[in-house]
């Protein structure tokens, strides 16, 4: 056996140096060399049943762990299969590292009909990545990885794609052992702009804070600032849980709802933290983005976001945690902190009541169902697909804690997300229960990942919202006076299916059964699939 250093072990050691603990991937002929040395490393490998599942697992793993999700995929179909998941992560600002193989360097772009060949694989990945890089020398990999992790830690986090030509597996890696990379410091806005933002907030009579997904690690600072300013806190979908459900300033409702839009319009200073301010959060009903006439202060790590949908009056370019800390330093300690009976509490309570009351009866019932899950398993992470209760929750749901509510009914809006994402979430935090909320239609997109969940012995709780159709599309067709076509689905025997995959099967026949079923499922070491006919909730 040759003692010549091999690329695979060298790459694995380099990933270990970056703190990578887990990779998601399906081995193929074109990635065998990448797996060389993985078995004896500290990195755990998870085998999904489809590369799209790998991407969704990595997405949720990153959201829960705070570390980038890492995937290994083969040339051609492996890369194209994962691009949907990369697009979802791109739209939601989720860090993901995708390492793929690609044809030999001498074959790139020549159209010779090589196995898995694409005209331009890098171009496909580049459309759903912060950047896509083709290696032409293994010695370039440390610098490319350093650039990737700079994206993950000090700019807007998004997927990064690195492709390794097959002939590089035959080359000798650098002699030097991989070393721990330099850490990238959190960026913060300039002192001058921070002082300007603090001055405007101090002068505000009706301040408002909007907290998005980019603010989820700044929950303590946001709570202190909100209480200090007596400012309601509107939490977007990915910001839910930044304030606890019972906090007197919490507004866990979509800016698309009339009551929240009125709250924004009535404010004289709006501080938006880590929110894209995009239409899937702010304009679900396509009425036009909320007009923010107030003084707008924005904290965002992406400079382009500070200019849209309108330019911020005080653009604070930087990390939410670091910039909020700087803002706190500018606020005089002698100003009395507002109490729970202040105007901010009244504004928040009015908005909560009006926003919830505006939901139709079906949404109200679906929301009650979500709250039953939250109250039964308050430590659980709820991972959702594009299905009825998720739409209701995105409009109004008070998550128990930051990062405990996320789904794919936003941004890119994929189906099939919830099941593999639930496994990624559970692997990232094995101490917390994970509840997967999926419709029967969406579940079939990635049904094979039931096997991945069972193989990982992850006690995920899967709740199947069963209506034997693509329910939201059916309703949309009916609303347009179109005869529903192509939306009715065959409904399998879910209990038999669950048993075939080694899941414990259960069925809800009345909603008062749900708490006991959830508690029993959370206590098991096996995964559980709970079938729930939508009529049990909606009547």
N, C-alpha and C positions, 0 to 999 in steps of 0.2 A: 504493500500500500504506500503511495507517494506521501512524502512529508511536505509537499508544496502547499503553501497556504491556499485555501479555497475561498471564493467570494461569499458563499452563503454564511458560514460562521462569522466572517468579518462583518457582514451587514447586520446579522443578529446582535453581535456585541455592540455595534454602533447604536442600534435601537435601544438596547438595554441601557446604554450610557445616557440616553434621553429619558429614561424612566418609563419606557413602554412596558406594560405588564401583561397585555393581552392583545392578540390579533384575531381578526375574523377573516376566514377565507376558505376557499375550496381548492385543494391542490390539483394541479394539472401538469401535463407533460412540460409545458412551458414555464412552470414555476417550481419544478422539483428542486432545482439548485437553491432557490430561495429558502426552501425548507431544510436544507442541509445545516445541521447544528441547532435547529429549533427545539428538538426533543430534549436536548441536554441543557437548554438555556433556562433562565428564570421566567421566560415569557410563556404564558398559557395560550393555547390555540383553541379556537371555537370553530366548528365546522357547521355552517348553515346548510340549507338545502338548495339555495339559489343565491347568486351574487347580490341580487337586490336585497335579499334578507340580510346578507352580510353588512351592506351599507346601512340599513335601518337599525341593525343591532349596534353598529359603531356609532351612529347618530345618538341613540339613547344613552349608550355607555358614556359618551362625551358629555351629554347634558347632566347626567347624574354624578359622574366622577370629577368633572372639571378638567379632565385630560383628553387629548385628542383621541378619537377612535381610529384604529389602524386596521387596514384591510390589505390582503394579498389577493390579487386576481390575475387570471391568465390573459394573454393576448386576445384581441378581437372580442368574442362573445362575452368573456368575463368582464371586460371593460364596459362594453355596451350594456350589459345587464345591470351593472352597478350605477350607471349614470343617472337613473331616476332617483335613486337614494341620494346621490351626490347633489342633484338639483334641489331636493328638499332641504338638505343640510345647507346648501348655498343660500337659499332664500331665508333660512332661519338663523343664519350666522352661527353654525355649529362647526367646530374644528374636526376635520377628518383627514387622515393621511392615507391615500390609496397608492399602493406600489404595485405596478403591473409589469409584465414582460411585454416585449414588442419584437417585431422581426429583426433579423440581423441588420446591422448598420448598412451593409452594402445592398440590401434589398429594399430599404425604406423608400416609399414613393414610386417604386418602379412598376408595380402592377403585374408581378410575375406569377401570381396565383399561389403564393406561399400559404401554408396552413394558417387560418385565422387572420389573414391579411386584410387590412383596411387601407383605403387610399391615404388617409391621414388620421391615425388613431389619436395623436396628440391634439389635433384640432377639436375632436369630439370631446375629449376630457377638458380642454381649455374653456369650453363654454359653460362648464359647471364647476369651475375651480377658481381659486384666487390666482393660481398659476399652474401650468403643466410643463414639466421639464423632461426632455429626453437626455439620458446620460450618454456621453460619448467616451467617457473614461471613468472607471470606478473611483479614481482619486478625486473626482468632482463631487461625489456623494456627500461627504461631510459638509461642504459649503451649501449644497442644495438643502440638506436637512436643517441646517442652521437658519436658512432663509424661511423654510416652512414653519419652524417653531417660532420664529419671529412673528409670522402672520398669526399663529395661534395665540400668542401671549401678549403682543404689544400693538396689534392692529385689529381690524374687524375680522374675527375668526371665520374661516370658510374652508372648504376642502382644498387640499393640495394634491396634485397627481405627479408621481415620478414613474417614468417608464424606463426599463432596463433592457436594452437589446440582447437577444439571445447569445450573440457571440461574445458578450462581455463575461458570460459565465465561464468561458474558457481562458480568461485572463487572470493574472495574479493580482490580488488586492494589494494596497499599500502595506509596507512592512510595519509601519507604526500602528500600535494598538489604538483603538478608538478612545477618545478621552471625553470626560464630561463637558458638555458645552457651556458657554457663558450664559448666564441668566439675563433675560431682557427685563429691564426695569419697567414698572408701570409708568405710563406717561400721564402728565397732568397739564391742565391749562395754565396759561401765563398768569403771573401774579396780578397784572393790571386788569385782565379780564375777570379774574376771580373776584377782585375787589369791586368791579363794576356790577357783577351779578349779585354779590352780597348786599351792596347798597340798594339795588332795586328790590330785592326781597325784603329788606328791612323796612322799606317805605311802602310796601304793598298793604292794602286794606283788605283785599280779597284774593289772597294767593292760592295757587293750585299747583300740585305736583303730579306729573304723569310719569309712572315708572314702568319701563319695558323690560324685556328679557336681558338687556345689557346691564341692568341694575340689580340683578338677582343676588349678587354677592355683597351688595351694599345695604342690605335690609336694615341693619342696626342704625346706620347713619341716616337713612331715609326716615326711619321712625323718629329719631331724635330731632331731625330737621323739621319734620311735619308738626310734631308737638310744639316745637319752639315757635314756628311761624303760625300755628293754628291753621294749617293748610290741609284740606282733604287730599287724599292720594288715590288717583285713578290708576288702577293696575290693568295693563293690557293683558292679553292671553298669556304670554310668556313671562309676565311680571306678577301673575297671581300668587298670593301667599307672602309677598314682601311685607305686607301688614297682615296680622292674624285676622281670622274671620270676625272676631268680636271687638276689634279695635275701633274706637269711636270715629276715627278719621278715614277708615278704609272704604273705598268705593271699588268693589271687585266686579266692575261692569264695563262693557265695551263702549268705546267712544263713538260707536255707530248708533247707540241708543239716544233717543231725543233728550232724555233727562241729562245724560252725560254731556251731550253737545251744548245744552243750555248752561250747565255748570261751567264749561270751558268759556262760553261766550260771556258769562257774568263775572269772570275773574279778571283782575287788573294786572296780574303777573302770573305767567305759566312757566314752571320749571319742568322741562321734559328731559328725562334721564334714560339713556340707553334704549330709546324707542325709535324704530324706523319711521313711524308715523305713516305707515302705508295703508292702502285702501282695504286690505283684508281684515284689518283691525278697526280702522277709523271710518270706513264707508262701505259696510257690507250691503247696505240697501241702495247703493249707487245714487245717493242724493247729492253728492258733492262732498268733498272733504270739509270738515268743520272749519269755519272761518275763525282764526285766532287773531283777534284784534288787539289782544293784550300784549304787553311787553313779553316777548318770548326769549327765555333763556334755555339753551340746550347744552347738555353734556353728552358727548358722543365721541367714540374713538375713531370714527370714520369722517374725514373732513367733508366728503360729498353729502353726507346726511345733514350737515349743519345748514345746508342751503335748500333743502326740500322737505315738505311741499312749499315752504317759503323760507327765506333767509332768516336765521335767528338774529334777534337784536343784540344778544350777547352770546356769541358762539364759544363754548368752552370745549376745546378739542382735547380729549384725554380720557383716561380710564375713569370709570364711575367712582370706584372706591377712593382713588388718590385725589380726584378733583373734589369730591364731597368733603373729604378731610380738610382740604385747603379752604373750602367755603366755610366750614365750621370755625376755622381759626379767625375768620373775618367777622364773625357775629359776636357782638359784645355780650359778655356773660351777665351783665347787670339787667338786661331786658328780661322781664318776667316771662316764664313759660306759660303758655295758655293752658287753661284747665279744660276738663271734659265738657263743661257747659258753655264753651265759647261759640262764636259764630261759625268757626270751621266745623265743629261737630254738628251744628244744626244744618249747615249746607250739605255735609256728607250724608246725614240721615235722610234729608229730603230727597237727595239724588238716589240713594239706595232704594228707598220706597217707591219712588216714581219709576225707576228703571225696571225694578222687578214687576211692578204692577202692569207695565206695558207689554210684558210677555204674554202670548196667547195661552190658552188653557193647556194645550199639549206641551208647550215649553215649560210651563209651571210644573207640570207633573214630572217631566224629565228632570227638571232641576231638583225636585224633591227626591227623586231616585238617586241622583248624584250625591246629595247631602246625606242620604241614608248610608251610602258607602263610606263617605268621609267620616261620619260620626261613629260608624261601627269600627273602622280601621283608621284612626286618625294619623297613624304613622305611615300609611300606605302612599305609594306613588301611583297616580292614575294616568295611564298611557292610553291615548285614544286614536281611533281612525276617523274617517269622515262618515259619521253616522248620527242619527237623531239626537241622542243625549249629549254628544260632543258639541253639536251646533248650539244646543241650548246652553251648555256650560261655557262655551266661548262668549256668548252674550252676557251671561251672568253666572258666576260661580266663585265662591270664596274658598280658595284652596287653603289647606291647613298650614302649609309652609312653602317657602320658595322652592321651585323646581319640582313640586309634587303634582303638577298638572301640565301636561304638554301633549300635543297631538299633531296630526298631519292635515287637519282641516283649515290650514292657514297657508299663506305664501304659495308654494308650488302646488299644494293640495293633492297629494297622492292618495291612492287607496292601497291597502295591504300593509300599512306601516305598523299598526299597533302590535300585532303578534310578535314579529321579530324584535321590535323596539322594546317590548316588555321583557324579553330575555336580556337584552343589553342593559336595561335598567337594573334588573335583578343581579346580574353579574357585577355591576358597578357598586352596588350597595346590598350585600346579601342579608343585612340585618333588618331591612325594611320590606314589608309585603309589597308586591306589585300587582295591581289590578289592570288587566287589559280589557278595554272597552271597545268592542268591534261589532260591526253589523255582519250578518251572514254573507252579504255580497263581498264586502271588503276582506273578510276572513279567507275566502277562497283564493284571493290573489296570492297569498303566501301560506297556504294551508300546510305545506310541507314543513314549515318551521315548528309545527307541533312536535315533530320528531327531534329537532334540535333542542327544544326545551326539555324533552324527556331525556335525551342523551346527556345533557348538562345537569340533570337531576335538580332542576330549578323549580321550586314550588310556586310557579306563577299561577295567578287566578285569572282565568279567561272567562269573561261574561259575553255571551253571544246574544246580541240584540236581534232577535229573529223575526223577520216579517216576510220571508220568502220572496224578496224583491229588492231592487235598488229603490228604496222608498223615497229618498229626496228627489231623484230624477222623475219618478212617477208623479209626485206632487207638482214638480215644475212643468211637466207635460200637461197635466190637467189644468194648471193655472193658465196655460196658453191655448186651451181648448184643442189640444192635440191628443188623439187617441193613444193611451199608453202602449208603447210597442218596445219589445226587447228588454223590458225591465222585470218581468216575472221570472223567478228563479226556482229551480228544483231544490227542495229542502231535504237534506239527508237526515238520517236518524242520528242526531247529534250524540246520544248516549253511546250507541254502538261505535261511532267514529272515535269518540273520546277514549273508549276502552281499547280500541285497536292501537292507539298511540300511547297507552299506558297512563292515561289521565283518569282521575276519579271524576265520574260524571254526576251531575246534579241538575235539577230542574226547579225553577221557581213557578209555583202555581198561584201564589198570593204574595204580595210584597212584604207582608209581615214575616214571611219565612226567610227573607234575604239576610238579616243580621246573623242568624244562627248558621246559615250556610257559609257566610263569609268568615265567621270566626272559626268554624271547623276547617275551612280551607286554609286559613292562615296558620293553623296549628299543624298541618300535615307536612310531610317531607316530599310528597308527590304533588305534581301540578293538578289543578282542578279546572274542569270546564263546566260552567253553569249556563244552561240554556234559559233564556228569558224571552217569552213571546211579548212583542211590543204592546199588545193589548192589555197585558197585566199592568202596565204602567199608564198607558194612554187611555184605557177604558174603551 
